[in-house]
Amino acid sequence: MGIKTIVSLSILFCFQVTLAQTDSISNDSLSKFDKFNKKMEALFKIIPVPIITYSQEAGNTIGLAKFNAFHPVKSDTISKPSKISEAVTFSSKGRVNISISNDLIVKENKYMILSVFNYRKQPEYILGIGNDVVVANAEEIVTDRIKFETNALIRVAPNLYTGIVIGIEDYTKIETDSTSFLIDEQVTGLNGGTDFGLGVSFILDSRDNRYNAFSGMLVATKMTFYEKSLGSRYQYNTFQLDVRKYFNPWLKHVVAVQATTTSVSGDVPFYNLALLGGEDKMRGYYKGALRDNVLFDTQVEYRMPVWNIFGIVGWVGTGRVAEKYKDLSLDGFWMSYGAGLRIKVDSKENINLRIDFGYGRDNISGVYFNFAEAF
């Protein structure tokens, strides 16, 4: 339970870190570093970054990750940059994760298509359903899942978008111990199945940069309806709200604030309840460590440059789940805190490679290797 030791490496960037520590910051050395970094940025746009990690749950994990910001139409200089991101990892304990996501932005920011595909086979831990769970009682289940979601949006007013959401998710295998509470309580979703959802989304986005904002705000809401008439095994609804605000107090320092909530209703499978944790929110807790019908979490992060392409961040967050919103009492919130390293890999679009170290209650911890900011 909890990640005990993780070593995250990037062969492409290790030499950058070493060089930054050993070179004196003279004009000559800075010039050499800038020239070297320019070459590394060009290389980064072509080849993926190797990932090597270790965790108690997954064992030794190796893989490749790639992130590219680009403009689909070169003549469109007004649209914010689109992106495509890919990651493939394999672990010695049988985990497989393949992800592809894209943000496609065209016609001077008039249209956006946000999509993600993920195949995941992995052992994961579940504490139970509800907020009053005990970390020591965690049990392991193995899931095999394919997921695809796309959100096609059109701008209807300055910075305001509305769109249609399509989501397909297929749990082909769920394995658990014969004494699991999932079996004892005959929890919905134990046998897996396919869910097909349709929904609507609204986004108000005034951020100056989608992947590393210095100012502006985001308000995004999404409502998805999973109906048996559409081919879903289970019939339920989900509502999500994500609010972010960015402040630039001085120089290039940033204070970022986020609050999110999720609510589900109907015949909801346990794996699609409101899930707390992950690599973006409540870092330190694996996603789904806590789950129930409603969720609320919030975090504040301070981001500061250190030297040249290097920066650091620190954050604190809190969140909890409950059966109903009226049950979200203040005495049940879980804490998340941590710090991270930032390495700029695209100076033109101001995009970072990030390595975050997150911590939570009862010695829970996690290390996250990704691109762009957590929020």
N, C-alpha and C positions, 0 to 999 in steps of 0.2 A: 504494500500500500504506500503510495507516495514515491516520487522519483528520488532515489538516493544519490546516484551519481550519473551525471550526463556530461559528456565532452562533445561540444559542437565545434567542428572544424570547417574551414573553407580554404582549400588549397590555393584558390585564386587570390585570397585576401590576407593570408597569413604573412606574406612578405611585406604587405602594406603596413601591417601593425608593427612588425619588427623595425621597418625603416623609419616609421614615425617616432619610435622610441630611441633609436640610435643616432639619427641625424640631428645635428644642432640646427636651430632655426635661423640659419644665415640665408642671405639672398641666394647664394649658390646652391645650398642644399635644398632650399624650398623650390628652386627652379627645377632641380633634378627630380624631386618628389612629384611635382606637378606634371612633368613630362612622363614620368613612370605611371602616374595615376591615369593620365589621359590614354595611355596605351592599354592599361588594365580595363578602363571603361569600354574601350572599343572591343576588347576581347570578351568582356562580359556580355556584350550584346549578341555574341555569336555562340558561345559555348555555355553549358549549364554549370552550376556550382555543385561540387561534391559535398555530401552531408555524411558525417559519421557521428552517431550518437549511441549512448548506452543508457538503459533504464531498467529497473528491477522488473517492471511489467513486460517490457518488450524484448529485453536482452540487447544484443548488439544490433544496431540498425544502420544500414547503408543506403544511400540513394542519391538522386540528382534533383536539383531545383533550378527553375529558370523563370525570369521575369523580364518582360520587355514592354516599354511604353512606346507608342508610335502614333502616327497620324495616318489613318486609312487613305485620306485624300490630301496629297501634298499641297494643293492649292488652297485648302481650307485651313487658314492660319488662325481662325477664331475659335474653332472647337478645342475643348480641353483634350489632352492626350488620351487615347484609348490604351488598353493594356491587355496582355495575355500572360497568364501565369500557369506553369506546370510544375508538378512534383511527383516523383516516383520513389517509394521507399520499401525496403524489405527488411524483416528482422529475423534473428535466429530463433525466436519463439513463435514464428508463423504469421506475424503481422504483415499485411500487404496494404499499401495505400497508393492509389493513383488518382491524381486530381488535375483537372484542367478548368480554369476559369477565365472569363474575359469581360471587359467593359468596352463596348463598341459605341463610340460617340461620333456622330456625323452631322452634316448640314448645319454648320455653325451652332452646334450644341442643341439643335432642334430635336434630334432623335437619340435615344440611348437604348441599347440592348445589353442587359447584364445577365450573364449565364454562368452556370457551374455544373460540371460533371465530376462525380466521385465514385470510385469503387473502393470499398474498404472491407478487409477481412481481418478481424483482430479480436484478441481477448480484451475485455474491458471490465471495469469494476462498477458495481452498483451497490449503493448503501441501503436502498429501500426507496419508498415513495413518501414524500413529506419532508418537512424541514427538521423535525426532531429525530435525526438519525445519529448513529454512532459510527465513527470512522473504523473502529476496530471490528465492526460487524460486516465489513464489506465482503461481497462475494463476487466471484468471477463468472462472467458469461462470455460466450464466443458468438459473434454475429458476422454475417456475410451479407453485405448490402451494396446495391447500386442506386445512385441518386442522380437525377437531372432536374435542374430548375432554370427557367429563363423568365426574365422580366422585361417586357418591351414597353418603352415609355415614349411619350411625345410631350414637348413643352407646350403648355397652354397659357402661360403668363411668364413674365420675367422670373427666372430661377425656379419656376413651379412646373412639375411634371406629373402626369398621370399615365397609368398603363395597365396592362393585363399580365397576370402571373400564371404560368403553367408549371406544375410540379409533379414529378413522377418518382416514386421511391419503391424499391422492391427488396424486402428482406427475405432472402432465399433460404437462410439457415439461422437458427438460434439454438445454441447448445448451453445447457446449464446443469448444475448438479441436481440430483433427484430430490434433495432436501431443500431446494431453493424456495424462497417465499413466493416466487413467481408461479411455481407449480402449486404450492399449498393454497394460495389465494386465487388461483386461476385468473391471473392478471391478464387483461386484454392485450393482445399482441404476442403472446407466448409462441404462437405457431407462425409468426411472420406473415408475409403476404405482400400484395401490391397495393399501393395507394396512388390515386390520381386526383390531383387538385387543380381547381381553377380559382382565380381570385383577382383582386384589384389592388393597385398600389398608388400612393401619392408621395411625392418627394419634393421638398423645398430645399434647395441647395445653393447657398451663396459662398461656399468655400473657394478660396483662391487656388487651391490645389487639392485634387481628389485623394492623393496618395500621401501627402505630407502638408497638411493645412497650417498656415500661419494666422489666418483670420477667417471670419465668416462663421456660418453655422449650417447644420443639416437637421432637417426634421423628416424622417422617413417612416411611413406606416404601410402595413401590408395586411390584407385580409384574404385568407385562402379557405376554400370550401371543398372538402373531400366528400364526395357523394357516391353512394353505391351505384346510382344511375350512370355515373361516369366510368365505372369499372373499379372503384375502390373496394377493398375488402372491408374496411371500417368507415363509418360515417361520422365525421367530426369537422370542427372549424378551428382555425387558428387566427389570432390577432397579434401583431407585433408593432411596437412603436420604439423608434430609436431617435434620441435627441442629442445633438453634439454642438458645442460652442467652443470657439478658439479665441484666445487673447494673446496679444503680442506686447508684453509690458515694457520691454526694452531690448535693444539690439535685435538679435535673432532668437531670443528666448521665447518659448511658447508655453502657455498654460492651456491644457485641453481638458474639457469637462464633458462627460457622457452620462446619460441616464437611459435605461431601456426597460421595457416591460413586455411580457408575453402572457397571453391568456389562451387556453384551449378549452373546448367544450364538446360534449358528445361522447361517442364510443371511441375514446382516444387510446391507441396502442401505447404501451409504456415507453417505447423508444421515441415517441413523438410528443411526449409531455413537454412542458416548459423546462428546459435543461439549463442548469447553472454551470458555469465554468467554461474552459477552453483556452485557446491561444490569443483571443482578443479581449474577452471580458472575464473578470474574476480569475486572472492568470494565477497559476499555482494549483487550482482545482482542475482535474480532467473534466471534460464536458460530460454532463450527466451525473456528476458526483451527487448532486441534489436535483430532484425533479418532482413536479406536481402540476396542478392545473394552472397556477399563476406564478409569475416570477417578477421580481423587481431587483435591479442592480444599478449601481452608479460607481463611477471612478473619476479621479482627478489625476492628471499626469503632467509633470514638469519636464520640458525638453530643452536642453541647452547644448550649444556647440562647444567643443573643447579645443580642437585645433584642426585646421584644414578640413579633411573629409570626415573627421571623427567627432562624435557627440555622445552624450549620455542622457538617460531619462530615469526618472523615479516616479512611482505612482502608489496610490492607496485606493482601495475600492471596498465596497461592501454590497452584500446582496442576500436575498433569501427567497424561498419558495413557500407556497401555501395552497390550501385547497380552494380558498376564495379570497378576494381582495380584502374583505373585512377581517381576515385572519392574519394580515401582515402586521403583526405587533412589532414594536421597536426592539424588544428584548431578544428577538430570534435571529438577528442579522449575523452573517458570517463575514470575516474580514479577509481581504487580499491585499498584499503589498509586494513591492519588488523594485528592481532596477534593471537597466539594460544598456547595451552598447549599440551605437549606430555607426554604420560605415556607408558613406555616400557612394552609390554605384552608378548613378546617372545624374550628373551635375546639371544638365540642361533641364530636366524635368524635376529635379530635386527629390530623387527617390533613394531611400536607404535600404541597406541590408540590416536587419535587426536581430539581435540575440537578447532575449529577455529571461530573467531569473525571477520566478514568481513564488510566493509563499503564502500559506494559509494556516488555518487552525490544525492542531494535532499533528504537527510536523509534515503536513502536506506541502509538496513543492513541485515545481515543474520548470523545465527549460525549453524555450521556444525559439526556433530558427525560421525566419520568414523574411519577406520583402514588404516594403511600405509600412506605414505605422499601424498600430493595433486598431486605432480608430481616428 
